[in-house]
Amino acid sequence: MDYARLFPFWAQLSLEEKDALHRSAQTVRHKKGALMHRSAENCKGLMAILTGQMRTYILSDEGREVTLFRVHAGDVCVLSASCLLDAVAFDVLIEATEDTDVLMLPSPYLSEIMENNPYVELYLYKTAAEKFTDVVWTMQQILFRKVDQRVAQFIWDETARTGALALRITHDEIARYIGSAREVVSKVLKYLAEHQAVELRRGVIHVLDKEKLKIFL
Amino acid sequence: MDYARLFPFWAQLSLEEKDALHRSAQTVRHKKGALMHRSAENCKGLMAILTGQMRTYILSDEGREVTLFRVHAGDVCVLSASCLLDAVAFDVLIEATEDTDVLMLPSPYLSEIMENNPYVELYLYKTAAEKFTDVVWTMQQILFRKVDQRVAQFIWDETARTGALALRITHDEIARYIGSAREVVSKVLKYLAEHQAVELRRGVIHVLDKEKLKIFL
């Protein structure tokens, strides 16, 4: 396991600190759909995503979900260690959206190191600030852009990220990622299909024409 | 000027660093309505609010404004120094909502100190993370709560913050704070007035009955 690549603060740890984290680190598999984090009370630790994908979301009293951001293989999930960050005082939920393997550094061990090593805390807050950027972007999308633009943007970003023109994803999943309702997403997708930007097959959205899709961004 | 109270990282500066910041610090007055920060390009520095109030907001292409959070006397405005924070990659606008005096530590001087002193950078990111908390709260309000609750909550919080039952504020200002439209806010206020929770006078909202107002939260 390449700790130095997964956790950029690794170079600033002493040998003893590296050794303590090495011995406490755990590889954990989360099945698709598993809730990995529910509130600051079950604050497991810092997770580097080895394979798979997770999403961080907020939930209303009525059960409405809004996805704040996603993390993919190679990213680090810092809000699963939010108990280490006094200045982060909000609760989010974190769900595995695919079968996901993570390398986890448990909170108690990190906490001990943080007391003497400001670089670990700085890394955690920096990573949180990157997520702050993602959340402001999400907020701008939800508040300022129309739902058809957001669906088109989501498909556009996914093809860019995965390098594939066929996306295996349900309308319901897209709705939860962009903070909308399934019916609305289905309607927009039908509209995009009528304009030959995409083709809809069972469980798959196939991008037919990226230039046409771009018009809807 | 009590630098140690305004800037909590002060105790972790060397004498030379303190001296450099002392000599570069500026007291600046911003008139009500002045735009103090427009984008990362005019990144002036870290501002401690001495008197007054500022709001940080985002703006859509169509000119719609959504207030992310406000800062008051004794608070520090960190996003006016966002160029110092690589991980913060979004643009906000910052406006003085009252005549506001700030003590500003200019970015170039802070930047130099940050190269050798991780505690300054840690402080900036920690403060940014507190604002992250505010923004998630704002997002939950906007996405999950009805506009009448948000108006009532705003009035409730303002009476708690100022300790006064009479708020000198226009309907338009409330609309911009809670990310709604003036007409909508006026309608809700009329509704609250009909229920004897508030009384509306020219330029003033008077809270008549806090218990009645609480029902609308």
Interface residues (C-beta under 8 A of the other chain):
Chain A: I58 S60 D61 E62 R64 V66 L68 L85 D86 A87 V88 A89 F90 V92 P118 Y119 E121 L122 Y125 K126 T127 A128 A129 E130 K131 F132 T133 V135 V136 W137 M139 Q140 I142 L143 F144 G179
Chain B: I58 S60 D61 E62 R64 V66 L68 L85 D86 A87 V88 A89 F90 V92 P118 Y119 E121 L122 Y125 K126 T127 A128 A129 E130 K131 F132 T133 V135 V136 W137 M139 Q140 I142 L143 F144 G179
